[in-house]
Amino acid sequence: MPGAEIAQYGIATFAIAGLVFVVSKIFDKKQNNNLAEVIKNNTKALEQVTAVVQAIQLSLTRQEAKIDELLERARQ
């Protein structure tokens, strides 16, 4: 009965392929979760950088106003 042995190999091959498919889907899901975490962290970091840049701009504006004031006094 060579047909029965071939059928058993076919079933075994199908089972292994199914197992590989399930494992690959699990790893893809983990990678997507990692990607979401990276995006979340990058967004948080960009918000902090934006806050620092705004603080620097505010400081520069204040310094510019003080310099203008000092130049005005020096001219008089």
HELIX and SHEET records of a PDB file:
HELIX    1   1 PRO A    2  ARG A   75  1                                  74    
END                                                                             
